[in-house]
């Protein structure tokens, strides 16, 4: 593609001097045990044709989201923030309003919780969480789902109950790409995709692939599944940087997304790589242009 203006709808930053990232544990994740800044990403993003990004929370603490919003306000790359707030708190609506009132608050586009770490498979269906999700919808924000395949059924039920909230499935719902087994993940994804207010991020695939020797052909059946289930108007590209660097460079992830969407029309491909993120997260038609 030439003159690209890709939107990367999913990446992270963290500063280990500010707070630890407890999920970075074990030898496999050791390369991530350092700080990663928006400045580090900016150089790679420009080279890959990425014009704007959405930064996503990594830890469930109240201090991180204001920091990410301030980062978005100060720079020229981060156009949106998917942050965290305690959905179970009775004052969740006030907490969201406070985030919006602070520096960079206009960049708050979504909320996320590390549901994948919850032992209760029905966590999303708890009454207090349903109330919190309703507050996210009332605020006009999206809700990102970071879940494992066995949690997709609860995602479907939660989304069916809240048709006024856009649910964004991160990383395809983390399918077992390394094993090559599509089912039962594919059937669960199709059921979720049948709800029109759900969308999916074409992200996180390389880190679910077999370590060290993944090929685009290994990812294609999983990418094709979500392309067919959600359609090209409900799929967003995300790099999952810097987690993706465990398996691929930033540029390789962008090029892989382009290859996986090569069968689409130019307009459909542009939607996946740019337009859908702008629409879902309310970034405007041409962020940073």
Secondary structure, 3 states (H helix, E strand, C coil): CCCCCEEEEEECCECCCCCCCCCCCCHHHHHHCCCECHHHHHHHHHHHCEEEEEEECCCCCHHHHHHHHHHHHHCCCEEEEEECCCCCCCCHHHHHHHHHHCCCHHHEEEEEECHHHCCCCCHHHCHHHHHHHHHHHHCCCEEEECCCHHHHHHHHHHHHHCCCCCEEEHHHHCCCCCCCCCCCHHHHHHHHHCCCCEEEEECCCCCCCCCCCCCHHHHHHHHHHHHHHHCCCCEEECCCECHHHHCCCHHHHHHHHHHHCCCCCHHHHHHHHHHHHHHHCCCCCCCCC
